[in-house]
Amino acid sequence: MNTLKIKEMFPKLSDKKINTIQKVINGDNAKPKPRINMTTKGPLHKQIIIPMPNELGIRFTKDSASYIININCILKNIKSNICTDYISSDNKGINIFSNNVASNSDLQEIEKYVKQFLKDNNNEIASPRLPQSKSYLKIVGIPYYVDKLNTRVTTENIEHILKNTHIFNKIVLTSRPRIIKISPKSDMVIVWIDI
């Protein structure tokens, strides 16, 4: 059935190419699926992130080959210029990788499809989004002790201050702040924040 859908979607493909695609879909290929890791160059924007609980992501990726075919049919029907390649899941949701950057209409159609499949859990599925850039912030001159009782500054203190500062309204922390003492005898710290 999958082979017929591939032939319908891509009538100009040779049988050899279709067999190769089928092997990748079935997992018969010797090469493992590519894994995208963060680099200093930033995230890959040919990716669609759909935040959801881990168990829903795992459930959705179990039959990812047929979902890719269905999503591609939907995208073809709206005359989109993207084609999805594969789906992976992590602890934050699912990632759908494509050949091009998705538009807002592409994201809406993909959201409809995913929510239709996981209709019992729609309130746990966030809207699809494209990756955002990741940077870091270095804050210097922070006192190591926050009061006269020699209470040390904690990551919770830093997070609380950031949440209550207007310049951090639209910034999302990608990890916990790291507090590093300038030197063993210093009473000042440097705070590193990934945003």
N, C-alpha and C positions, 0 to 999 in steps of 0.2 A: 504494500500500500504506500509506504514511504517513497519507494522508487518511482511509482506512478506520479506522486505529487511533485517529486523533483523534476520528472520529465515534463509535467504540465507547466511548472514555473519557469524552467529553463530549457525550452525545446531545442536550442542549438547546441547543447552539451553533447559530447560524444559518450558512447557507452562506457568507455574506460574512465572518463571523468565522473560519471554517475556512480560507477562501482567504487571509485575512491571516496566519493562523498558518503556513500552508503556504509563503507568500512569505518569511516570516522564517526558516523552517527551510531553505529552498532558497537563502537569501541574495539573493533578488530584491528585497528591500526597499531603498529608497534610503537609509534611515537606517542608520548603522553600529551594530553591537552596542554596548550601553553598556559602558563601561570603569569599573570601580570603583577609585578611587584612595584612598589613605589621607588622612584629614583630621584636624584636631585633635579631631573628635568621636569618633574611634576607628574600629575595624573594623566592617563590616557583619556582624551575626550571622546573617543569613539566607543564609549561605554555608557550604559544606562544603569543607574543605581536605583534599586527599589528597596528602601528600608522596610524590614519586617522581622518578626521574631525568628530565631534560628530554626525552630522545628518546622515553621511554614516554608522557609527557604529550602530546607532539605526535602520536604514533601513536593515542592514545585519542581525541583531539579531532578527528581527520580525519572521522569519521562521527558527530559528536556529536548530530546531529538524531535519528538512530535510537536512540542510547543514551538520550537524554532520554525518548523515548517508552517504551522498555523499562523504565527506572528508574521512571517514573511508573506504569506498569502494576504493577510490583512493589510500589510504595508503596500503590497502590490496593488490592491484594490483602491487605495487612496492615492495611488500614483506617487508614492514616496521614492526618494532616491537612495534610501538605505536598505541594506539587507543584513539581517542578524546572522551571526556566525555560531555562537554557542552561549550557553548559560552556565554560570557557576554560582555557588552560594558560599557565604562566609557567616560569621556570627552576627553580622549587622543586616543581612538580607541577601538579595540576589543581585548579580551583575550580569547584564546582557551585553555582549560585545558585538559590535557591528562594523561594517566597512566604511562608515561615514558618520559624521556628527548628526545626531537626531534633532529634528525640529520640534517645536511645541506640539504640532498636530501628531507627529510620530509618538511622542511621549503620551499624549492623551489616548491614542488607540491602544498602545501597549498597556497602559493602566487599565483600560476597560477590559482587555483580555485577561490580565492577571487577576483582577478583582472578580471577573466572571468565574474563573476557575476556583478561586479561593473565596467564594461568596459567603461562606459561614464566618469568615474572619476578616471581613472588609474593614472593620474599625481598627484593626491592627496593622494594616498595610498603608504606608505613607505614599505620597505621590512620587512617581519616578522623577529623577533629576539627573543632570549631567554632573560629572566630577567637578569639584571646585579646586582651586589652587591651594597648596599647603605651604605655609611659611612658619617662621619662628620669630619670637620676640624675646629680646634679652632686656631684663629690667635690672638696673644696677642701683646701689645705694639703699638697699632695703635693710633695716635693722634686724639683727639676728634674734634679739629679745623684744617681745611686744609690750611688756609691762615691767614694773619694778620688781616683780616676783621672779624674774628671769624665766618667764614662759617663752619657749622658742616659737618662732614663726612656723606655721604648718601650711601644707598645701590647701587645707580647707580655708585658712585665713586668706590666702592669695585668691582662691576661687571666689570667695565671698566679696572681696574688694572688686574683682573684675566684673562680677555680675551687677554690682551697684554703680559701676562707672559708665557714663553715657557713651564714651568712645568705643566700648566693647559691645554695644547693643546687637549688632548683626554678626558678630564674630563667634565662631564655634570652636571650643577647645578640642583638639584631636587626641590629646593625652593629658594626663595629670601634670601640673606644673612641677618642675624640678628645682629644688632649692639647693644651692651649692655655696658653702661657706668660702669666702675669699681666701682665707688662710686659717690654720688651726687656732691662732690667737686673736683673730679679727672678730669684731662684733657686727660685721656687715656680711650680707649675702648677695648673690646674684640669682635671679629667678629666670629660668628658661621656660618659655611657653610655646607649644606647637599650636598654631591656629590655622 
